[in-house]
């Protein structure tokens, strides 16, 4: 069963919208960033967009499976240093102090990192490629990568998946499974 509201049905009669999942977590207290105007702690946000919610959840799970965030860190590091700056060094080890400095530099307003991931899904003997778009808004890459791992814990993703399904009142459950759409107005 899929829960939709009338606004969605009016704007997307064909049901061809992209699946979007947004997660957020407060910036750790150890990171020196100013509070929001209302006094609350700023948040690190991760937004993932894909063709279906199942694909987006699978991509988020893959981000968590990279427990130390090494793949993600290396993929986004190119946004912090230019090719010309990297050419000045003979090795990655030589460049480490610059990379560490850039990765941990706090940015206000927060930095936005965007990247795509390609997933290959096999269903009914056919392989299909699908692209997932990510957007991470964080004060620094050094803070954002561990936040991504924290936001994509299995129990968090399970709760997100459960939230897609409405509660069914036993009073109306006739024991038959159906593909009906519940419209919330």
VOGU-3710 file (C-alpha; in Angstrom, 3 decimals, decimal comma):
1> xxxxxxxxxx> 0,000/0,000/0,000  1,282/3,461/-0,778  0,241/6,582/1,092  -0,323/9,633/-1,077  -1,997/12,957/-0,468  -4,309/14,891/-2,770  -1,681/17,510/-3,553  0,683/14,793/-4,784  -2,039/13,191/-6,908  -2,909/16,570/-8,456
11> xxxxxxxxxx> 0,730/17,353/-9,286  1,809/13,846/-10,366  -1,123/12,070/-11,978  1,180/9,547/-13,653  2,972/8,759/-10,374  6,383/9,373/-11,952  7,944/11,495/-9,212  11,439/10,775/-7,952  11,854/9,114/-4,576  13,514/11,485/-2,082
21> xxxxxxxxxx> 14,736/10,597/1,383  16,158/13,316/3,634  18,006/12,556/6,857  19,546/14,936/9,369  21,543/14,884/12,580  22,676/17,717/14,877  26,211/18,992/14,409  28,301/17,442/17,229  28,854/19,727/20,225  32,635/19,469/19,760
31> xxxxxxxxxx> 32,339/21,370/16,461  32,431/25,118/16,982  29,542/26,436/14,901  27,095/29,173/15,896  23,599/28,212/16,994  20,611/28,804/14,723  18,759/32,113/15,242  16,157/30,274/17,343  18,908/28,871/19,600  18,801/25,291/18,294
41> xxxxxxxxxx> 21,862/23,342/17,215  22,490/23,387/13,429  21,977/20,085/11,594  23,926/18,134/9,002  21,569/16,975/6,257  21,776/14,219/3,677  19,314/14,050/0,805  19,155/11,088/-1,576  17,067/11,060/-4,762  16,406/8,097/-7,046
51> xxxxxxxxxx> 13,806/6,272/-9,122  12,317/4,247/-6,265  12,448/4,288/-2,482  13,900/0,770/-2,472  16,843/1,938/-4,615  17,413/4,990/-2,447  17,355/2,872/0,713  19,826/0,416/-0,876  22,155/3,294/-1,769  21,926/4,703/1,763
61> xxxxxxxxxx> 22,714/1,246/3,139  25,791/1,126/0,891  26,947/4,451/2,383  26,656/2,929/5,858  28,482/-0,244/4,813  31,534/1,945/4,160  31,843/2,119/7,978  34,823/4,438/8,144  33,562/6,525/5,240  36,795/6,051/3,323
71> xxxxxxxxxx> 35,144/5,701/-0,105  32,888/8,706/0,452  35,718/10,802/1,889  37,986/10,069/-1,070  35,177/10,706/-3,564  34,382/14,127/-2,111  37,950/15,202/-1,394  38,270/16,395/-4,988  35,757/19,151/-4,164  38,222/20,611/-1,647
81> xxxxxxxxxx> 41,436/20,735/-3,663  42,074/21,565/-7,276  44,051/19,414/-9,677  46,713/22,126/-9,844  47,155/22,032/-6,069  47,490/18,245/-6,123  50,052/18,378/-8,960  52,363/20,329/-6,652  52,848/17,151/-4,606  54,679/13,997/-5,636
91> xxxxxxxxxx> 52,458/11,687/-3,592  49,224/11,550/-1,668  51,258/11,258/1,544  52,958/14,575/0,788  49,572/16,190/0,219  48,117/14,748/3,457  48,596/17,897/5,598  46,808/20,074/3,014  44,032/17,501/2,544  43,556/17,139/6,310
101> xxxxxxxxxx> 43,422/20,924/6,731  40,851/21,368/3,958  38,726/18,417/5,117  38,510/19,777/8,659  38,086/23,477/7,843  34,724/24,675/9,158  32,710/26,602/6,591  29,947/29,095/7,359  27,563/28,891/5,637  27,838/25,117/5,501
111> xxxxxxxxxx> 29,305/23,445/2,414  27,154/21,489/0,007  28,641/18,341/-1,507  26,814/16,719/-4,424  27,578/13,391/-6,070  25,933/10,545/-7,975  26,123/6,797/-7,493  25,227/4,164/-10,053  23,461/1,033/-8,848  23,020/-2,122/-10,899
121> xxxxxxxxxx> 19,875/-4,002/-9,965  19,097/-7,516/-11,169  15,416/-8,401/-11,412  13,797/-11,168/-13,440  17,139/-12,010/-15,019  17,705/-8,489/-16,356  20,201/-5,983/-15,088  19,138/-2,367/-14,868  21,333/0,596/-14,009  19,904/3,368/-11,901
131> xxxxxxxxxx> 21,411/6,601/-10,673  21,063/7,984/-7,155  21,800/11,661/-6,507  23,147/12,710/-3,114  23,420/16,093/-1,441  25,274/16,543/1,851  25,167/19,869/3,695  27,791/19,984/6,440  30,195/22,419/8,142  33,159/20,339/6,915
141> xxxxxxxxxx> 33,909/17,078/5,158  35,621/15,775/8,301  32,369/16,234/10,235  30,014/15,230/7,416  31,413/11,784/6,592  30,987/10,364/10,140  27,531/12,002/10,238  26,550/10,111/7,062  27,549/6,842/8,737  25,531/7,781/11,844
151> xxxxxxxxxx> 22,462/8,815/9,809  22,406/5,607/7,764  22,392/3,086/10,618  20,301/-0,002/9,825  17,718/0,817/12,512  17,315/4,343/11,107  16,825/3,033/7,576  14,372/0,428/8,867  12,361/3,178/10,550  12,401/5,180/7,319
161> xxxxxxxxxx> 11,133/2,167/5,363  8,397/1,538/7,936  7,305/5,166/7,687  6,323/4,575/4,037  3,591/2,189/5,137  0,493/3,554/6,839  -0,902/1,937/9,934  -3,824/-0,286/9,102  -6,665/-0,211/11,580  -7,696/-3,794/12,383
171> xxxxxxxxxx> -11,330/-2,663/12,229  -11,007/-2,223/8,449  -8,701/-5,178/7,756  -10,777/-7,746/5,906  -7,888/-10,196/5,619  -7,278/-9,588/1,902  -4,106/-8,062/0,552  -4,640/-5,335/-1,973  -2,813/-2,676/-3,957  -5,167/0,090/-2,943
181> xxxxx> -3,888/3,595/-2,477  -4,748/5,426/0,708  -5,398/9,091/-0,013  -4,744/11,418/2,894  -6,386/14,826/2,581
//
